[in-house]
Amino acid sequence: MRLPTPDNPDPHCKTDNRQEVFALGEFGDFIKPIFDLYHNQGVDPRAIAV
């Protein structure tokens, strides 16, 4: 488990570099393959968790 520290107030934040941000449209490009896997290919999300 990651706990917040003064040096890292949000340890679950991605990306690890807080100076980076998604440019317009980049997040959609990033998440689309994952979305497609679950919704268009019939993959059971519980199977991924295992």
Backbone atoms as SQL, in Angstrom:
CREATE TABLE atoms (id INTEGER PRIMARY KEY, chain TEXT, resi INTEGER, resn TEXT, atom TEXT, x REAL, y REAL, z REAL);
INSERT INTO atoms VALUES
  (1, 'A', 1, 'MET', 'N', 0.844, -1.173, 0.000),
  (2, 'A', 1, 'MET', 'CA', 0.000, 0.000, 0.000),
  (3, 'A', 1, 'MET', 'C', 0.894, 1.243, 0.000),
  (4, 'A', 2, 'ARG', 'N', 0.542, 2.179, -0.802),
  (5, 'A', 2, 'ARG', 'CA', 1.323, 3.410, -0.862),
  (6, 'A', 2, 'ARG', 'C', 0.612, 4.496, -0.075),
  (7, 'A', 3, 'LEU', 'N', 1.340, 5.128, 0.801),
  (8, 'A', 3, 'LEU', 'CA', 0.792, 6.217, 1.592),
  (9, 'A', 3, 'LEU', 'C', 1.392, 7.532, 1.136),
  (10, 'A', 4, 'PRO', 'N', 0.621, 8.603, 1.196),
  (11, 'A', 4, 'PRO', 'CA', 1.163, 9.915, 0.837),
  (12, 'A', 4, 'PRO', 'C', 2.299, 10.322, 1.781),
  (13, 'A', 5, 'THR', 'N', 3.290, 10.959, 1.219),
  (14, 'A', 5, 'THR', 'CA', 4.407, 11.507, 1.994),
  (15, 'A', 5, 'THR', 'C', 4.583, 12.965, 1.568),
  (16, 'A', 6, 'PRO', 'N', 5.347, 13.738, 2.299),
  (17, 'A', 6, 'PRO', 'CA', 5.582, 15.126, 1.875),
  (18, 'A', 6, 'PRO', 'C', 6.239, 15.205, 0.488),
  (19, 'A', 7, 'ASP', 'N', 7.092, 14.244, 0.167),
  (20, 'A', 7, 'ASP', 'CA', 7.757, 14.250, -1.144),
  (21, 'A', 7, 'ASP', 'C', 6.866, 13.711, -2.248),
  (22, 'A', 8, 'ASN', 'N', 5.876, 12.902, -1.882),
  (23, 'A', 8, 'ASN', 'CA', 5.004, 12.273, -2.869),
  (24, 'A', 8, 'ASN', 'C', 3.566, 12.283, -2.335),
  (25, 'A', 9, 'PRO', 'N', 2.868, 13.429, -2.472),
  (26, 'A', 9, 'PRO', 'CA', 1.549, 13.556, -1.870),
  (27, 'A', 9, 'PRO', 'C', 0.464, 12.694, -2.536),
  (28, 'A', 10, 'ASP', 'N', 0.697, 12.239, -3.751),
  (29, 'A', 10, 'ASP', 'CA', -0.280, 11.387, -4.436),
  (30, 'A', 10, 'ASP', 'C', 0.450, 10.204, -5.068),
  (31, 'A', 11, 'PRO', 'N', 0.769, 9.165, -4.284),
  (32, 'A', 11, 'PRO', 'CA', 1.603, 8.074, -4.783),
  (33, 'A', 11, 'PRO', 'C', 0.954, 7.217, -5.869),
  (34, 'A', 12, 'HIS', 'N', -0.355, 7.348, -6.057),
  (35, 'A', 12, 'HIS', 'CA', -1.028, 6.550, -7.084),
  (36, 'A', 12, 'HIS', 'C', -1.168, 7.298, -8.408),
  (37, 'A', 13, 'CYS', 'N', -0.684, 8.515, -8.466),
  (38, 'A', 13, 'CYS', 'CA', -0.799, 9.325, -9.667),
  (39, 'A', 13, 'CYS', 'C', 0.046, 8.741, -10.796),
  (40, 'A', 14, 'LYS', 'N', -0.519, 8.683, -11.973),
  (41, 'A', 14, 'LYS', 'CA', 0.211, 8.305, -13.167),
  (42, 'A', 14, 'LYS', 'C', 0.064, 9.431, -14.161),
  (43, 'A', 15, 'THR', 'N', 1.029, 9.897, -14.752),
  (44, 'A', 15, 'THR', 'CA', 2.384, 9.393, -14.839),
  (45, 'A', 15, 'THR', 'C', 3.153, 9.737, -13.573),
  (46, 'A', 16, 'ASP', 'N', 4.290, 9.089, -13.405),
  (47, 'A', 16, 'ASP', 'CA', 5.115, 9.371, -12.248),
  (48, 'A', 16, 'ASP', 'C', 5.724, 10.769, -12.306),
  (49, 'A', 17, 'ASN', 'N', 5.855, 11.316, -13.504),
  (50, 'A', 17, 'ASN', 'CA', 6.360, 12.671, -13.689),
  (51, 'A', 17, 'ASN', 'C', 5.171, 13.631, -13.684),
  (52, 'A', 18, 'ARG', 'N', 5.027, 14.402, -12.622),
  (53, 'A', 18, 'ARG', 'CA', 3.880, 15.292, -12.486),
  (54, 'A', 18, 'ARG', 'C', 3.926, 16.481, -13.449),
  (55, 'A', 19, 'GLN', 'N', 5.047, 16.664, -14.124),
  (56, 'A', 19, 'GLN', 'CA', 5.154, 17.762, -15.077),
  (57, 'A', 19, 'GLN', 'C', 4.546, 17.392, -16.426),
  (58, 'A', 20, 'GLU', 'N', 4.337, 16.102, -16.654),
  (59, 'A', 20, 'GLU', 'CA', 3.770, 15.650, -17.922),
  (60, 'A', 20, 'GLU', 'C', 2.252, 15.721, -17.871),
  (61, 'A', 21, 'VAL', 'N', 1.658, 16.115, -18.964),
  (62, 'A', 21, 'VAL', 'CA', 0.206, 16.128, -19.083),
  (63, 'A', 21, 'VAL', 'C', -0.152, 15.584, -20.464),
  (64, 'A', 22, 'PHE', 'N', -1.356, 15.052, -20.570),
  (65, 'A', 22, 'PHE', 'CA', -1.822, 14.596, -21.871),
  (66, 'A', 22, 'PHE', 'C', -2.141, 15.800, -22.737),
  (67, 'A', 23, 'ALA', 'N', -1.699, 15.752, -23.968),
  (68, 'A', 23, 'ALA', 'CA', -2.086, 16.778, -24.939),
  (69, 'A', 23, 'ALA', 'C', -3.511, 16.475, -25.382),
  (70, 'A', 24, 'LEU', 'N', -4.136, 17.416, -26.033),
  (71, 'A', 24, 'LEU', 'CA', -5.501, 17.251, -26.498),
  (72, 'A', 24, 'LEU', 'C', -5.615, 15.993, -27.364),
  (73, 'A', 25, 'GLY', 'N', -6.470, 15.068, -26.965),
  (74, 'A', 25, 'GLY', 'CA', -6.696, 13.840, -27.709),
  (75, 'A', 25, 'GLY', 'C', -5.807, 12.678, -27.321),
  (76, 'A', 26, 'GLU', 'N', -4.726, 12.917, -26.600),
  (77, 'A', 26, 'GLU', 'CA', -3.806, 11.833, -26.252),
  (78, 'A', 26, 'GLU', 'C', -4.417, 10.823, -25.285),
  (79, 'A', 27, 'PHE', 'N', -5.221, 11.294, -24.333),
  (80, 'A', 27, 'PHE', 'CA', -5.798, 10.357, -23.378),
  (81, 'A', 27, 'PHE', 'C', -6.737, 9.389, -24.083),
  (82, 'A', 28, 'GLY', 'N', -7.512, 9.869, -25.018),
  (83, 'A', 28, 'GLY', 'CA', -8.389, 8.991, -25.793),
  (84, 'A', 28, 'GLY', 'C', -7.607, 7.941, -26.546),
  (85, 'A', 29, 'ASP', 'N', -6.491, 8.334, -27.145),
  (86, 'A', 29, 'ASP', 'CA', -5.630, 7.389, -27.853),
  (87, 'A', 29, 'ASP', 'C', -5.035, 6.364, -26.886),
  (88, 'A', 30, 'PHE', 'N', -4.734, 6.806, -25.664),
  (89, 'A', 30, 'PHE', 'CA', -4.148, 5.938, -24.647),
  (90, 'A', 30, 'PHE', 'C', -5.162, 4.901, -24.144),
  (91, 'A', 31, 'ILE', 'N', -6.392, 5.318, -23.898),
  (92, 'A', 31, 'ILE', 'CA', -7.372, 4.456, -23.251),
  (93, 'A', 31, 'ILE', 'C', -8.183, 3.607, -24.234),
  (94, 'A', 32, 'LYS', 'N', -8.234, 3.983, -25.495),
  (95, 'A', 32, 'LYS', 'CA', -9.070, 3.275, -26.468),
  (96, 'A', 32, 'LYS', 'C', -8.774, 1.781, -26.564),
  (97, 'A', 33, 'PRO', 'N', -7.516, 1.336, -26.638),
  (98, 'A', 33, 'PRO', 'CA', -7.277, -0.111, -26.713),
  (99, 'A', 33, 'PRO', 'C', -7.804, -0.871, -25.493),
  (100, 'A', 34, 'ILE', 'N', -7.711, -0.265, -24.326),
  (101, 'A', 34, 'ILE', 'CA', -8.210, -0.911, -23.115),
  (102, 'A', 34, 'ILE', 'C', -9.731, -0.961, -23.151),
  (103, 'A', 35, 'PHE', 'N', -10.352, 0.144, -23.541),
  (104, 'A', 35, 'PHE', 'CA', -11.807, 0.200, -23.657),
  (105, 'A', 35, 'PHE', 'C', -12.297, -0.834, -24.654),
  (106, 'A', 36, 'ASP', 'N', -11.634, -0.911, -25.810),
  (107, 'A', 36, 'ASP', 'CA', -12.023, -1.881, -26.841),
  (108, 'A', 36, 'ASP', 'C', -11.894, -3.316, -26.344),
  (109, 'A', 37, 'LEU', 'N', -10.865, -3.596, -25.585),
  (110, 'A', 37, 'LEU', 'CA', -10.659, -4.940, -25.065),
  (111, 'A', 37, 'LEU', 'C', -11.856, -5.377, -24.235),
  (112, 'A', 38, 'TYR', 'N', -12.323, -4.511, -23.355),
  (113, 'A', 38, 'TYR', 'CA', -13.442, -4.862, -22.479),
  (114, 'A', 38, 'TYR', 'C', -14.783, -4.869, -23.201),
  (115, 'A', 39, 'HIS', 'N', -15.014, -3.880, -24.058),
  (116, 'A', 39, 'HIS', 'CA', -16.352, -3.677, -24.595),
  (117, 'A', 39, 'HIS', 'C', -16.587, -4.272, -25.977),
  (118, 'A', 40, 'ASN', 'N', -15.567, -4.431, -26.767),
  (119, 'A', 40, 'ASN', 'CA', -15.772, -4.915, -28.129),
  (120, 'A', 40, 'ASN', 'C', -15.287, -6.344, -28.330),
  (121, 'A', 41, 'GLN', 'N', -14.489, -6.859, -27.411),
  (122, 'A', 41, 'GLN', 'CA', -13.942, -8.196, -27.588),
  (123, 'A', 41, 'GLN', 'C', -14.544, -9.191, -26.608),
  (124, 'A', 42, 'GLY', 'N', -15.428, -8.722, -25.739),
  (125, 'A', 42, 'GLY', 'CA', -16.102, -9.620, -24.822),
  (126, 'A', 42, 'GLY', 'C', -15.223, -10.179, -23.717),
  (127, 'A', 43, 'VAL', 'N', -14.153, -9.490, -23.358),
  (128, 'A', 43, 'VAL', 'CA', -13.283, -9.965, -22.292),
  (129, 'A', 43, 'VAL', 'C', -13.947, -9.671, -20.947),
  (130, 'A', 44, 'ASP', 'N', -13.981, -10.673, -20.097),
  (131, 'A', 44, 'ASP', 'CA', -14.555, -10.515, -18.768),
  (132, 'A', 44, 'ASP', 'C', -13.541, -9.797, -17.875),
  (133, 'A', 45, 'PRO', 'N', -13.855, -8.610, -17.350),
  (134, 'A', 45, 'PRO', 'CA', -12.891, -7.879, -16.520),
  (135, 'A', 45, 'PRO', 'C', -12.419, -8.664, -15.312),
  (136, 'A', 46, 'ARG', 'N', -13.235, -9.593, -14.826),
  (137, 'A', 46, 'ARG', 'CA', -12.813, -10.404, -13.686),
  (138, 'A', 46, 'ARG', 'C', -11.661, -11.327, -14.093),
  (139, 'A', 47, 'ALA', 'N', -11.615, -11.731, -15.347),
  (140, 'A', 47, 'ALA', 'CA', -10.519, -12.586, -15.818),
  (141, 'A', 47, 'ALA', 'C', -9.204, -11.810, -15.840),
  (142, 'A', 48, 'ILE', 'N', -9.266, -10.540, -16.179),
  (143, 'A', 48, 'ILE', 'CA', -8.067, -9.704, -16.195),
  (144, 'A', 48, 'ILE', 'C', -7.512, -9.555, -14.779),
  (145, 'A', 49, 'ALA', 'N', -8.410, -9.440, -13.804),
  (146, 'A', 49, 'ALA', 'CA', -7.979, -9.267, -12.408),
  (147, 'A', 49, 'ALA', 'C', -7.201, -10.477, -11.901),
  (148, 'A', 50, 'VAL', 'N', -7.528, -11.640, -12.393),
  (149, 'A', 50, 'VAL', 'CA', -6.843, -12.868, -11.955),
  (150, 'A', 50, 'VAL', 'C', -5.458, -12.875, -12.551);
